[in-house]
Amino acid sequence: MITTTPMAGITDSAWRQICKLWGADVVHTEFVSADALYYESEKTLKMIQYEPMEQPVVVQLFGKRPEMYAKAAKMIEVSGAAGIDINFGCPAKKVAGHGGGICMLRDMDTVKKIIFEVTNAVKIPVSVKTRIGLNKVQGNPDKGQITVFDFIEAIKEFKIAAMIVHGRSYELPFTGPVNLTALKEAGEKFKEYFPNSPYLINGSFQTVQSVIDDIKYTKADGVALSRALYGRPWLFKQIKDYIETGKYQEVDWEVIKDTIIKHAHLLWASKGEKGFREMRKHLLFYVKGRPDAVKLRQQLVAVDNPKDVEKIMKNI
Ligand SMILES: Cc1cc2nc3c(=O)[nH]c(=O)nc-3n(C[C@H](O)[C@H](O)[C@H](O)COP(=O)(O)O)c2cc1C
């Protein structure tokens, strides 16, 4: 099984559709605040809208107040999402800094209350995403660690449909290699309690070969891809081809151009003129590594609509 992970500022409807076109088995929304859904924020309600072709789409919730979750979860179920993921891994200051995200593992009672609220409120599958661990006490590694193993132990009584583990700690949030040994052992422990629920590894995947090697080593059911997909959503197809046939092909630039133009139109259709500026960062990802990338940059960061994108693509 190969999925996206939730990514704020990236996994919007257009990107999810592009990932599906290239073979993603499941796609995730950006993280969605349980509190904002509870209070029916208009901006947040837009985040739980999807196109039929995105399915199965999983909405990720974050927030540290258990009492917000049942209503938020029900709203997600009614919106037609295929599942709900709960964020127990975010290290961002505005989330973890207030005791949310990964820092919730320091308060397993709240973790349990949240999972209880969500699993009780809905019939759709509920998954969790976390990291391999964090210091028990902020900034003091000598006081010991809380690990993904403690987390699995705490949640074993609930109906967990899947788990994604990012193989880095809170203290090393996005850099360096993942801890493959911890990912492997976490998978074994998860399977003890949840033998039928997919276990997906996440973090630091760069090449088709490295993804396959890491899945094999950890005995995971699959992989959830994040930054590796930047500018190369075809990674889904390449990994699947490699698993099925032992080889995969590089993607022809004409096909890449088609994907870029499609992406631009999907973004325009979902976010309109105001949201279209977000295409600029994707364009820079798409051309990264091309010898003319620096020259193209000036044009790419000035696009205002899909026609601009088409014009640039015609000339390269
Ligand atoms: C820009 C950005 C936004 C992210 N947003 C979320 C999010 O909303 N929810 C979440 O669980 N993880 C989020 N993550 C973490 C990723 O899902 C993933 O776990 C992490 O990037 C590690 O994978 P990688 O090394 O393959 O990128 C985000 C990461 C990045 C770089």
The ligand as an ORCA input file, in Angstrom:
! r2SCAN-3c Opt
* xyz 0 1
  C       5.396     21.270      4.546
  C       5.050     20.118      5.443
  C       3.781     20.017      5.969
  C       3.436     18.933      6.798
  N       2.169     18.842      7.291
  C       1.806     17.755      8.032
  C       0.461     17.589      8.477
  O      -0.417     18.424      8.239
  N       0.176     16.457      9.194
  C       1.113     15.498      9.464
  O       0.808     14.486     10.091
  N       2.381     15.636      9.037
  C       2.740     16.734      8.333
  N       4.026     16.845      7.860
  C       4.983     15.748      8.095
  C       4.954     14.787      6.889
  O       3.684     14.211      6.734
  C       6.013     13.681      7.052
  O       5.714     12.926      8.203
  C       7.429     14.230      7.149
  O       7.645     15.216      6.158
  C       8.475     13.121      7.020
  O       8.473     12.527      5.768
  P       9.583     12.887      4.626
  O      10.925     12.906      5.279
  O       9.399     11.784      3.636
  O       9.192     14.242      4.102
  C       4.404     17.943      7.091
  C       5.686     18.050      6.551
  C       6.022     19.119      5.743
  C       7.422     19.201      5.173
*
